[in-house]
Amino acid sequence: MFRRRSPISLRKIIVVAAALLACPGVVFAQRHGGGGASAGGGGMNSIGRPTGVDQKDDLKDFHEALAVQATSQQIVDYNAMVKSAAAAGATMQRLLEQLDKKDVSALAGRGATLEQALEKARTENKNFLAGFSGAQKTGLKEITKKLTRADAELAQRSVELNQRIADAKSASDAIASSVQNLEGALANFQNEQASLGQEMGIVNSDREDVAFEIAPVRTSISFKSQPVVIVTAGAISRSAAQAGPNSYAVKLTEDISDLQQNITQVLRAQLDKAERCGERVAIQNATIMPMPPTSLVSLQLHFERWSCFGGQNNEMAEGDGSLEVKLTPEVTVDGTLRLTPVVGRIDAQGLLGESLRSGSLGDELRDKMADAILSAVRQGGNFKVILPPAAQNSATLRHTQFQNTGAGALTVVLDGEIKVSDDKATALASELKGQPSSLPTVPR
């Protein structure tokens, strides 16, 4: 659900105000003075008139909190400042995408754009601090120091990245490392801005964190006579680092342990064949194990080659062997998930060995194996089934990988992005708040 973080300064006001309500005599004495104050009252002068708040007065925190509260114009300026920092974060993400695509030629332009975005964010931050009243400068001195240090670090990391990009000899790994350092500096900068906003009593809707858990969905898939169940859960979140006001990150985690446990039967349903005159393949055993971010499928199979002469079947060759295939998940530009299979170790002799290494049998087994597992992963992580209606047509897959959850158990993690209009953002929040906690089943 949407979560607002209550400003610390407002909590102080509420606590002190509650104390005042509980002790109205204190308020009366402060407002009217007179000889009713007891000796040592500190807040009264020799003739009983109020002199202001003593350092030991219970109202000290109350007045200090009031003194640093933001004006209406400061609230507007603060929100604009935070949006600029968020825009810089979005620009940084686009630069990272260029790095992922190994598009070195586009880095210089992206780097210049990022530098401008960061400079804008830092300038607005400095202007905001410069507009403080005397009381705000005093009351917010410590948190302002932290923000100023965060700003200096951000500037330093920005310079380092620009130097790396300008240096034609810089490797992509070195540039990626600089981007990560800059990303951490920007996150720290934004966190300090958020802390400042809390102290000033600003609740910024663009900065508040939004996090929803997606109720687990059970997807039933049938591979001929072999059923498999995949359970998918996840989360939808938004923060100032996301690109755009209604941009959300979605992460789904598919528990494919049932597929893993039944992989022999699944692949038998897909790979076994018994041609009367031709090849006969029988999968004897299969395993699929995590090798993050990839997975490794191992097959043990029995192979026969039969020919037909004069209406009779004749066995020409047979043998047993094993085959390993590494499956690497990839996401295309349009968000389509693929599994790229690469044949690894082959342990087979004779005709079977030749067919696996250079014949069509190896390619056939490799491709059918990848297609079967890809089908299961796609159905288990289908955005149009897992996500609420308001987000189903607005989600794009960005990254995926296999993960090991311990003891060799296999899961698939899908990271995506949701971009919706203002109306759909409201509808999405409403749908997620009212989602059931039960475990629906999606038949396939």
LINDATA-V854481 format. One record per residue. N is the residue number from 1. RES is the residue in one small letter. SS is DSSP state (h for helix, s for strand, l for the rest). PHI is phi in whole degrees, 0 to 359 (999 if undefined). OMEGA is omega in whole degrees, -180 to 180 (NA if undefined). Layout:
n=[N/N]
res=[RES/RES]
ss=[SS/SS]
phi=[PHI/PHI]
omega=[OMEGA/OMEGA]
This chain:
n=[1/2/3/4/5/6/7/8/9/10/11/12/13/14/15/16/17/18/19/20/21/22/23/24/25/26/27/28/29/30/31/32/33/34/35/36/37/38/39/40/41/42/43/44/45/46/47/48/49/50/51/52/53/54/55/56/57/58/59/60/61/62/63/64/65/66/67/68/69/70/71/72/73/74/75/76/77/78/79/80/81/82/83/84/85/86/87/88/89/90/91/92/93/94/95/96/97/98/99/100/101/102/103/104/105/106/107/108/109/110/111/112/113/114/115/116/117/118/119/120/121/122/123/124/125/126/127/128/129/130/131/132/133/134/135/136/137/138/139/140/141/142/143/144/145/146/147/148/149/150/151/152/153/154/155/156/157/158/159/160/161/162/163/164/165/166/167/168/169/170/171/172/173/174/175/176/177/178/179/180/181/182/183/184/185/186/187/188/189/190/191/192/193/194/195/196/197/198/199/200/201/202/203/204/205/206/207/208/209/210/211/212/213/214/215/216/217/218/219/220/221/222/223/224/225/226/227/228/229/230/231/232/233/234/235/236/237/238/239/240/241/242/243/244/245/246/247/248/249/250/251/252/253/254/255/256/257/258/259/260/261/262/263/264/265/266/267/268/269/270/271/272/273/274/275/276/277/278/279/280/281/282/283/284/285/286/287/288/289/290/291/292/293/294/295/296/297/298/299/300/301/302/303/304/305/306/307/308/309/310/311/312/313/314/315/316/317/318/319/320/321/322/323/324/325/326/327/328/329/330/331/332/333/334/335/336/337/338/339/340/341/342/343/344/345/346/347/348/349/350/351/352/353/354/355/356/357/358/359/360/361/362/363/364/365/366/367/368/369/370/371/372/373/374/375/376/377/378/379/380/381/382/383/384/385/386/387/388/389/390/391/392/393/394/395/396/397/398/399/400/401/402/403/404/405/406/407/408/409/410/411/412/413/414/415/416/417/418/419/420/421/422/423/424/425/426/427/428/429/430/431/432/433/434/435/436/437/438/439/440/441/442/443/444]
res=[m/f/r/r/r/s/p/i/s/l/r/k/i/i/v/v/a/a/a/l/l/a/c/p/g/v/v/f/a/q/r/h/g/g/g/g/a/s/a/g/g/g/g/m/n/s/i/g/r/p/t/g/v/d/q/k/d/d/l/k/d/f/h/e/a/l/a/v/q/a/t/s/q/q/i/v/d/y/n/a/m/v/k/s/a/a/a/a/g/a/t/m/q/r/l/l/e/q/l/d/k/k/d/v/s/a/l/a/g/r/g/a/t/l/e/q/a/l/e/k/a/r/t/e/n/k/n/f/l/a/g/f/s/g/a/q/k/t/g/l/k/e/i/t/k/k/l/t/r/a/d/a/e/l/a/q/r/s/v/e/l/n/q/r/i/a/d/a/k/s/a/s/d/a/i/a/s/s/v/q/n/l/e/g/a/l/a/n/f/q/n/e/q/a/s/l/g/q/e/m/g/i/v/n/s/d/r/e/d/v/a/f/e/i/a/p/v/r/t/s/i/s/f/k/s/q/p/v/v/i/v/t/a/g/a/i/s/r/s/a/a/q/a/g/p/n/s/y/a/v/k/l/t/e/d/i/s/d/l/q/q/n/i/t/q/v/l/r/a/q/l/d/k/a/e/r/c/g/e/r/v/a/i/q/n/a/t/i/m/p/m/p/p/t/s/l/v/s/l/q/l/h/f/e/r/w/s/c/f/g/g/q/n/n/e/m/a/e/g/d/g/s/l/e/v/k/l/t/p/e/v/t/v/d/g/t/l/r/l/t/p/v/v/g/r/i/d/a/q/g/l/l/g/e/s/l/r/s/g/s/l/g/d/e/l/r/d/k/m/a/d/a/i/l/s/a/v/r/q/g/g/n/f/k/v/i/l/p/p/a/a/q/n/s/a/t/l/r/h/t/q/f/q/n/t/g/a/g/a/l/t/v/v/l/d/g/e/i/k/v/s/d/d/k/a/t/a/l/a/s/e/l/k/g/q/p/s/s/l/p/t/v/p/r]
ss=[l/s/l/l/l/l/l/h/h/h/h/h/h/h/h/h/h/h/h/h/h/h/l/h/h/h/h/h/h/h/h/h/l/l/l/l/l/l/l/l/l/l/l/s/l/l/l/l/l/s/l/l/l/l/l/l/l/l/l/h/h/h/h/h/h/h/h/l/l/l/l/h/h/h/h/h/h/h/h/h/h/h/h/h/h/h/h/h/h/h/h/h/h/h/h/h/h/h/h/h/l/l/l/h/h/h/h/h/h/h/h/h/h/h/h/h/h/h/h/h/h/h/h/h/h/h/h/h/h/h/l/l/l/h/h/h/h/h/h/l/h/h/h/h/h/h/h/h/h/h/h/h/h/h/h/h/h/h/h/h/h/h/h/h/h/h/l/l/l/l/l/h/h/h/h/h/h/h/h/h/h/h/h/h/h/h/h/h/h/h/h/h/h/h/h/h/h/h/h/l/l/l/l/l/l/l/l/l/l/s/s/s/s/s/s/s/s/s/s/s/s/s/s/l/l/s/s/s/s/s/s/s/s/s/s/s/s/s/l/l/l/l/l/l/l/l/s/s/s/s/s/s/s/s/s/l/h/h/h/h/h/l/h/h/h/h/h/h/h/h/h/l/s/s/l/l/l/l/s/s/s/s/s/s/s/s/s/s/s/s/s/l/l/s/s/s/s/s/s/s/s/s/s/s/s/s/s/s/s/l/l/s/s/s/s/s/s/s/s/s/s/s/s/s/s/s/s/s/s/s/s/l/l/l/l/l/s/s/s/s/s/s/s/s/s/s/s/l/l/h/h/h/h/h/h/h/h/l/l/h/h/h/h/h/h/h/h/h/h/h/h/h/h/h/h/h/h/h/h/h/l/l/h/h/h/h/l/l/h/h/h/h/l/l/s/s/s/s/s/s/s/s/s/s/l/l/l/l/l/s/s/s/s/s/s/s/s/s/s/l/l/h/h/h/h/h/h/h/h/h/h/h/h/l/l/l/l/l/l/s/s/s/s/l]
phi=[999/292/234/265/267/289/298/298/297/292/297/300/298/296/298/293/298/296/295/295/295/286/231/298/297/296/296/299/296/292/277/250/66/95/274/285/287/282/299/80/291/67/272/240/273/295/252/85/264/293/248/111/267/286/299/263/291/296/273/302/299/299/291/295/294/296/294/260/296/287/281/298/291/294/297/297/295/296/298/295/297/294/296/295/295/294/296/297/297/295/296/295/297/293/294/298/298/295/295/298/276/60/269/294/297/270/294/300/295/296/297/295/296/295/300/295/295/293/298/297/297/290/296/295/296/296/296/295/294/293/272/293/284/301/293/290/298/286/289/251/302/292/289/293/299/297/293/295/295/297/295/295/295/298/297/296/294/294/296/299/295/298/294/296/294/290/280/297/274/293/281/298/295/293/294/299/297/295/296/297/297/293/299/295/294/293/299/296/300/292/296/292/298/296/296/298/300/298/296/269/76/261/257/259/294/279/261/299/279/238/218/236/270/265/301/303/239/260/253/260/236/242/257/56/264/254/278/222/245/242/253/239/232/179/206/241/220/218/212/296/285/284/275/101/293/239/253/237/262/237/232/247/238/264/273/252/296/292/298/298/289/250/297/297/293/298/286/299/297/263/250/297/208/217/286/298/238/157/268/233/235/230/285/272/201/213/221/226/232/286/223/316/273/256/222/235/256/242/240/241/220/248/232/223/238/242/233/238/228/59/78/244/271/229/280/265/200/206/179/247/198/222/214/242/227/268/251/251/284/220/239/285/301/273/88/275/276/227/240/265/268/230/288/254/289/236/239/198/241/61/298/297/299/296/294/283/278/229/265/283/297/300/295/296/297/302/289/293/298/296/297/295/289/298/300/295/295/297/292/291/247/290/304/286/253/283/277/297/307/295/248/299/261/240/256/231/285/246/202/210/199/276/225/257/266/112/57/77/291/249/228/237/252/244/252/218/226/243/236/229/284/301/297/288/296/295/295/297/299/297/295/289/295/260/291/285/265/285/248/292/247/250/287/231]
omega=[178/-178/173/176/-174/179/-180/-176/178/177/178/-179/-178/-179/-179/179/178/178/179/179/180/-178/-176/180/178/180/-178/-178/-179/-174/-170/180/179/-175/-177/-177/-180/179/180/-178/169/-178/-179/177/-172/-180/171/179/-179/179/-178/-174/176/179/-180/-176/179/-179/-176/180/-180/-179/179/179/178/-175/-177/-179/-177/172/180/179/178/177/178/-179/180/-180/177/179/-180/178/179/177/178/178/176/177/178/178/178/178/179/176/178/178/177/177/179/-180/-178/-179/-176/-177/-177/-174/-178/179/178/179/179/179/179/179/179/-180/178/179/178/180/-179/179/179/177/179/179/179/180/-179/-178/-179/171/179/-180/179/178/180/-175/-178/-174/-175/-178/176/177/-180/180/178/177/178/178/-180/178/179/179/-179/-179/178/178/-180/180/-180/178/179/-179/-179/-180/-177/-178/-178/177/-179/179/179/178/180/178/178/178/178/177/179/179/178/179/179/178/178/178/-180/178/178/175/179/178/177/179/178/-179/-179/177/-179/172/-173/-177/-180/-179/-174/180/178/-180/177/170/177/-180/-179/178/-180/-180/-180/-178/180/173/-172/-177/-177/178/177/179/176/180/-176/175/-180/-179/174/-177/175/173/-177/-179/-179/-175/175/-176/-179/178/-177/172/176/178/177/176/-180/173/-178/-179/178/174/-179/-179/-177/-174/179/-179/179/-178/172/-180/-177/-169/-179/175/-178/179/180/177/-178/-175/174/-177/176/178/-180/180/179/175/172/-175/180/169/-170/4/-178/171/-177/177/178/-179/166/-173/173/-174/174/174/-178/176/-180/176/177/179/179/177/179/178/-177/-178/174/179/175/-180/178/-175/175/179/176/-180/-179/179/178/177/-180/-178/-179/176/180/179/176/170/180/-178/177/-180/179/-175/175/178/-178/-179/173/-176/179/179/178/-178/180/-175/-174/180/-177/-176/180/179/-179/179/180/-175/180/177/179/-180/-179/-178/177/179/180/-178/180/-179/179/-178/-179/-180/-176/176/-173/-173/176/-177/-177/-177/-170/-178/-177/-177/178/178/-179/-175/177/177/172/178/177/-179/-179/-180/178/179/-170/172/176/179/180/177/-179/-178/176/175/-175/176/178/-179/-179/176/177/180/-180/179/180/-179/-179/178/-176/-176/179/178/180/-176/-179/179/179/-180/178/NA]
